């Protein structure tokens, strides 16, 4: 899975990373590498509960819609 993130310098030092596709999924780190490692973990934790809840009827269909 590829997810786009936005990495920006923080006013206080270090970096903040935001995941536009996952509202509220934000992390930070003292270096770019640390911030990106932290956001990987945050994404995993963000998505984990969704995977546990994916119990659908056998005849359920999945669709993508454009807005």
HELIX and SHEET records of a PDB file:
HELIX    1   1 UNK A   32  UNK A   52  1                                  21    
SHEET    1   A 3 UNK A   6  UNK A   9  0                                        
SHEET    2   A 3 UNK A  15  UNK A  18 -1                                        
SHEET    3   A 3 UNK A  26  UNK A  29 -1                                        
END                                                                             
